[in-house]
Amino acid sequence: MTVPILILVALAAVGVAARRAPWISAAVYGGTGVVCGAAVLAAVLALAGRAPPQELLLPMGVPWIGLHLRLDALSAFFLLVVNFGGVTASLFGWGYERAHHGGHDAPPGPVLPLFPLFLAGMNLVLVAGDAFGFLVGWEAMSLASWLLVLSTHREPETPRAARLYLIMASFGAACLLLAFGLLAGPTGDYSFAAIRAHVPDDAEVALVVLLVLLGAGSKAGLVPLHVWLPLAHPAAPSHVSALMSGVMTKVAIYAMVRILFDLLGEPAWWWGGVMMAAGAVTAVMGVLYALMQDDVKRLLACSTIENIGAVVIALGLALVFKASHTPVIAALALSAGLLHVVNHSLFKTLLFYVAGAVLTATGTRDLNRLGGLIHRMPETAVLALVGASAISALPPLNGFVGEWLLFQAILNAPALPEWSLKIAIAVVGAAVALATALAAACFVRFYGTAFLGRPRSAEAGGAGEVGPAMRAGMAVPAVLCILLGVLPTPLLRLFEPAVRLMVEAGPFDDRAYQPWLWLSPTSAIGNSYNGLIMLVVIGLLSVLLVAAIHRRASDKLRRSIAWGCGFETPDPEGVAQYGASSFAQPIRRAFGGTVFHARDRVDMPEPGDLRPARLSVSWTDPAWALVFTPIGRTVDWLTQRVNGLQYMTIRRYLTLMFAALVLVLIVVAVTQR
């Protein structure tokens, strides 16, 4: 797997060297797509062939240790997810860049040299066999994505988003560095094989779990470490946003799985309890954040927070069941998490591509300025409906299968011996159900406001369908959202080796795959799901419903002006329609008043005043008020105090250095006892 990484880096270098050439955009995006496609094929063969782990030692990296590269089933699974996202993003990005930079003969934008480098960094994280290679890939991924966010630096919000992202990325990398230091122990051997052999004490284990949740959780978007995500993901170009939201967050999930399931040894039940609590809060808060947003890309970014919460809940369940020595149910929970990783990478990249297509056609991301796009962008509207239905967990699409498997794992909580865990998992299940219902409301709001009704602006009224490359980039994940919802079992079988490797047992009993069209996660006589039957039943019921409506309805056609909401003349601009803010108002009042301090302010003119009434909505993220604002004030206070050090005399500097030396010697003397 070193070849794709090297080729991606070479493509980035070519993009820098020939950046002004009009053909270079097609060359770099096309080459990146081919390389990622080859990596997808290699990952599928590695998983399907049940091949043993492959290792390679390169003479670089840390002295006397080298750079270890390792491909096992878990790495192959995440390589499949990352590089498939790279294939579709390359296809969509080629069309997107042509549309935004003037067509065939225009020079490419600043994204071009960084795009393959971003994918190379993610690939390096996944195949790293030691902490050094892991962190080098992690930093390459973070820095490349930071520069990609800065590629839209002319937008007013981009500098703040990029600055906050860089701070959070540095914080996450520092936490992971400390975690690997504790895992390696005093020997300083950072290879994963040596880390597995080292047994840390209980205090070190607790600290590593905390550092992993902080380090990888800040990249994934766990609450309250999510604050950068709604700003940075929308700031990047749409195909980069799709990779950051649908793919890069999965690299953070890989870090959690690799360390907590593999490197840290036998788990304790409280690891999973902490993860379930963090995931439940993240899932509910993430979807509430999304419901508050009027910006399409920011809404999708906040929705990613909710989906990451669901994945973390599944991982927490798997750790709890693994610690309780119920490996079959642990495998079920981990399978649900990994399936949701695939599903989210598909429908979230699809929806970000849809957002990019809408932005290309209309020039705006504001839901309150869209509407009626189903008539002007019919193909994009159909693909958007597939993505919105999948992320809302509607059968027979792939989002439903992932949520269904997660609930199957939750319903197996009575197999645990501790009553406290049984009750806690029931509460977590209620949180997942609430988040799922709110997600459906969120995407009814998204699709209804953007694609249905009448245009709310001239830009929406003049929109047209995007180019074939962008439509193809959207169509590929849309087809897979349907296919994996109807036939999920082959995918579950494909990543079975990764599940078996992490829980050290077969994921299901033999009856679970008889016949292969049925999905019976724990027993063929228990709960089961058949996506094909579900599809046929839904199709037949839809046909019968349409036939009944047409049979009983009047065949006379009457055309009239649209209802003017009480006015004698119709509303020409569609502003009297339900908008994004008005759609979210009931949920905002039910949840936002307490959680977000949301306030609605109506400016109603006096009778006789012809000014229109105005509704303004204000709300605050509690993470800023409770966590980051106090931290910022503390840092400011400390910097003001430390700032005085630069004005000291030579004598005081020497005294300070002598005191520091004495302190270091005391610490060394104490630790050597």
Summary of the structure (lengths in Angstrom):
residues: 673
radius of gyration: 26.4
end to end distance: 46.6
largest distance: 98.1
contacts: 2431
relative contact order: 0.08
helix: 71%
strand: 5%
